Amino acid sequence: MATQNELFHNFGASTNNILNMTTAGTAYSMAATNMPPAFCMVQNVGTSPVYVRLTDDEIGNPASSSNYTLILAAGTTAADGQGGTLNLAGYTEKLSFISDTAGAKINLSYSGRQGN
């Protein structure tokens, strides 16, 4: 048990960022400021599918419905816990999101390590 506690004792505070995609067909980007985080998860908390692109250039190479890495499934109702998730622990590049429906929403949760 001591080894397990040692692994988790130095996590920094957890941060949640909600991204509301207010315009359909417009790419949005988001990145955690203290990447690479020890914990990073993206979840679709809306009712519309969201295209996600892992990219090093979210402006020049954003997500689109024909240029994406994966699709996060939508929930049946907003914030019902049924939306698709993506674990990105240690990912160091940028993220781009797009939806064909206005009002799509994702949550990015991350935690870095204290002292980094």
Beta strands, then each sheet from edge to edge (+ up, - down):
strand 1: 11-21
strand 2: 28-30
strand 3: 39-44
strand 4: 50-55
strand 5: 70-72
strand 6: 85-87
strand 7: 94-98
strand 8: 104-113
sheet 1: 1+ 8- 3+ 6-
sheet 2: 2+ 7- 4+ 5-
end
